Each structure stands twice: as C-alpha cells, then as structure tokens.
Amino acid sequence: MNRVKQVLPFLFPIAAILLVVILAFRWYNLRSEQMGQISEFAEGVEIENLSEQELNDDFSGAEDLESIDLSSETEDALGGVRYEIEEGRVRFSVNAALPEPENGFYQVWLKDPAGEAVRKAFRLEMEKGGYSGSAAISAETLPFEIVVSRETNDDLQMEEVVLRGLIEEEAEN
C-alpha cells in the first residue's frame, strides 16, 4: 500500500504525456496524408504546357479568343485570361501585372467552382509585358476557376490568393 502511494502522484502526469504524444502523432499523420494527396478535381486529366509554336499560333492576337478579367484580391494586382475551347481542349494564357514578390513566386491553380478542390497548373514567369504563362487541359474539366496565388513554398497548398476568374462551358448554338 505504501508503494502505491509513492507511484500514484506520477501516474496522472505520465498518462497525460502519453495522451499528448498519441494525439500529436495522429495529427502529424493526418496532416502528412492531406498534403500528399492529389486533389480529386480533374484527377487523371493532364495539364499540358503549350509549346512556343502553339503560343505564337494561338495567342498572337490575330484570332478572336474568349477573354475574362481576373478579379483582384489585392489593390496592386491586375490580370486576365485569354482562352479557346477547341478539339476537346481548353487552351488558356494568363497575363498579369503584379508586383515583384519579395520572396517566392506566383503560381496558377485550377479550382473546382463547386467545391474546395484545387490543382496546381503552372508558375507565372516574368516577361516583357508582365507575368504570364499558358497551358491546356481537357474540356471535360469545365467549368473551372483560374486562381493566381503568391507562394513561398513549392507544395500542394495554395497560399495567398491574388487573382481569380471563372472559365465556363461554351454555350450551345
């Protein structure tokens, strides 16, 4: 009985520490699983980077392309998307006037407008007229939202949203 009285004061703190360790381990495992998951949005659909030839042919300004303005989440951001839906693909180009980030880069994401699922598309590169980039994706993913974010880490988590706009399905004639 005397020995039990000596051990009893240590029993509760040991149980509390053990519980904290178990909960921390579960939290870490769940967080790791979520960060490593590919979003269900456009799963199995490949995002293609456009070649220089496709960029010159498609976005040179000679054709009548659809365009949307990207709405700004901050005061110092302005941008737009030019796109065309042809041969089962949506080819699009994102152009933006953005301040140079102190650290990090600008990333374009495709987002499911009906949910929270996102898919990483491409980085915007600084060119003569500002930041730009282009890609193509299957028209089966329509409608989807174009989101431009300021990123500091190259991972699957969207950080600070700067611009956004929605590409909708073509209306049937």
C-alpha positions as CSV (number, residue, x, y, z in Angstrom):
1,M,0.0,0.0,0.0
2,N,2.9,2.3,0.8
3,R,4.4,1.7,-2.6
4,V,1.1,2.5,-4.4
5,K,1.0,5.9,-2.6
6,Q,4.6,6.6,-3.9
7,V,3.7,5.8,-7.5
8,L,0.3,7.4,-7.6
9,P,1.5,11.0,-8.0
10,F,3.4,10.1,-11.1
11,L,0.6,8.1,-12.8
12,F,-1.6,11.0,-13.9
13,P,1.3,13.1,-15.4
14,I,2.6,10.0,-17.3
15,A,-0.9,9.3,-18.7
16,A,-1.3,13.0,-19.7
17,I,2.1,13.0,-21.5
18,L,1.3,9.7,-23.2
19,L,-2.1,11.1,-24.4
20,V,-0.4,14.2,-25.8
21,V,2.2,12.1,-27.7
22,I,-0.6,9.9,-29.2
23,L,-2.6,13.0,-30.3
24,A,0.4,14.7,-31.8
25,F,1.3,11.5,-33.7
26,R,-2.2,11.3,-35.2
27,W,-2.3,15.0,-36.1
28,Y,1.1,14.7,-37.9
29,N,0.0,11.6,-39.8
30,L,-3.3,13.1,-40.9
31,R,-1.6,16.3,-42.0
32,S,1.0,14.4,-44.0
33,E,-1.7,12.4,-45.7
34,Q,-3.6,15.5,-46.7
35,M,-0.6,17.3,-48.0
36,G,0.5,14.4,-50.2
37,Q,-3.0,13.8,-51.7
38,I,-3.7,14.8,-55.2
39,S,-7.0,16.7,-55.4
40,E,-10.0,14.9,-56.8
41,F,-10.6,17.8,-59.1
42,A,-9.6,16.8,-62.7
43,E,-8.0,13.6,-61.4
44,G,-6.4,11.7,-64.2
45,V,-6.5,14.8,-66.6
46,E,-3.1,16.1,-67.7
47,I,-2.3,19.8,-67.8
48,E,-0.1,20.4,-70.8
49,N,2.4,23.2,-71.1
50,L,2.0,24.8,-74.5
51,S,4.9,24.8,-76.9
52,E,6.3,28.1,-78.3
53,Q,4.7,27.3,-81.7
54,E,1.2,26.8,-80.1
55,L,1.7,30.0,-78.1
56,N,2.6,32.0,-81.2
57,D,-0.2,30.5,-83.2
58,D,-3.0,30.7,-80.6
59,F,-2.3,33.8,-78.6
60,S,-0.6,36.1,-81.1
61,G,-3.7,38.4,-81.1
62,A,-4.8,37.6,-84.7
63,E,-7.7,35.4,-83.7
64,D,-10.8,36.3,-81.8
65,L,-10.2,34.5,-78.5
66,E,-12.5,34.5,-75.5
67,S,-11.2,36.5,-72.6
68,I,-12.1,37.1,-68.9
69,D,-10.8,39.7,-66.5
70,L,-9.4,38.3,-63.3
71,S,-10.8,39.9,-60.2
72,S,-8.2,41.2,-57.8
73,E,-8.0,40.1,-54.1
74,T,-5.5,42.9,-53.5
75,E,-5.2,46.5,-54.7
76,D,-2.0,46.1,-56.7
77,A,-2.9,43.1,-58.9
78,L,-4.5,43.2,-62.4
79,G,-4.8,40.3,-64.8
80,G,-6.8,38.5,-67.5
81,V,-7.1,35.1,-69.2
82,R,-7.4,34.5,-72.9
83,Y,-8.7,31.1,-73.9
84,E,-10.1,28.9,-76.6
85,I,-12.1,25.7,-76.4
86,E,-11.2,23.5,-79.4
87,E,-10.7,19.8,-80.2
88,G,-11.7,18.8,-76.7
89,R,-9.1,21.0,-75.0
90,V,-9.2,24.4,-73.3
91,R,-6.0,26.3,-74.2
92,F,-5.5,29.3,-72.0
93,S,-3.0,32.0,-71.3
94,V,-2.8,34.0,-68.0
95,N,-1.3,37.5,-68.1
96,A,-1.0,39.7,-65.0
97,A,0.5,42.9,-63.8
98,L,1.8,42.0,-60.4
99,P,4.4,43.5,-58.1
100,E,7.6,41.5,-57.9
101,P,7.3,39.3,-54.8
102,E,10.0,39.9,-52.1
103,N,10.4,36.1,-51.8
104,G,8.6,33.3,-53.6
105,F,6.8,33.3,-56.9
106,Y,3.3,33.4,-58.5
107,Q,1.5,30.1,-59.1
108,V,-1.6,29.4,-61.2
109,W,-4.1,26.9,-59.9
110,L,-7.3,25.4,-61.3
111,K,-10.1,25.2,-58.8
112,D,-13.4,23.4,-58.9
113,P,-16.0,26.2,-58.6
114,A,-18.4,23.9,-56.8
115,G,-16.0,22.9,-54.0
116,E,-12.6,23.4,-52.5
117,A,-10.6,21.0,-54.7
118,V,-7.6,22.7,-56.4
119,R,-5.0,21.5,-58.9
120,K,-1.6,23.1,-59.4
121,A,-1.2,24.2,-63.1
122,F,2.0,26.3,-63.7
123,R,4.2,29.2,-62.4
124,L,3.8,32.6,-63.9
125,E,7.1,33.8,-65.4
126,M,8.1,37.5,-65.7
127,E,8.3,38.6,-69.3
128,K,8.2,42.0,-71.1
129,G,4.6,42.7,-70.5
130,G,4.3,41.4,-67.0
131,Y,3.8,37.9,-65.6
132,S,2.4,35.3,-68.0
133,G,2.1,31.6,-68.6
134,S,-0.1,29.2,-70.6
135,A,-1.4,25.6,-70.6
136,A,-4.1,23.4,-72.0
137,I,-6.4,21.0,-70.2
138,S,-9.2,18.7,-71.2
139,A,-12.5,20.5,-71.8
140,E,-14.1,17.8,-69.6
141,T,-13.0,19.8,-66.6
142,L,-15.2,22.8,-67.5
143,P,-16.2,24.9,-65.7
144,F,-13.1,25.7,-63.6
145,E,-11.8,28.7,-61.8
146,I,-8.3,30.2,-62.5
147,V,-6.6,31.2,-59.3
148,V,-3.3,33.1,-59.1
149,S,-1.5,32.9,-55.7
150,R,1.7,34.3,-54.2
151,E,3.6,31.3,-53.0
152,T,6.7,30.9,-50.8
153,N,6.7,27.1,-50.7
154,D,6.6,24.8,-53.7
155,D,4.0,22.4,-52.3
156,L,0.3,21.4,-52.9
157,Q,-1.1,24.0,-50.5
158,M,-2.4,27.3,-52.0
159,E,-1.1,30.2,-50.0
160,E,-2.1,33.9,-50.6
161,V,-4.8,34.3,-53.4
162,V,-4.1,37.4,-55.6
163,L,-6.3,37.0,-58.7
164,R,-9.2,34.8,-59.7
165,G,-11.6,34.2,-62.6
166,L,-14.0,31.6,-64.0
167,I,-13.9,29.8,-67.3
168,E,-17.3,28.4,-68.1
169,E,-18.6,25.9,-70.6
170,E,-19.4,27.2,-74.1
171,A,-23.0,27.9,-74.7
172,E,-24.6,25.6,-77.3
173,N,-25.5,27.4,-80.5
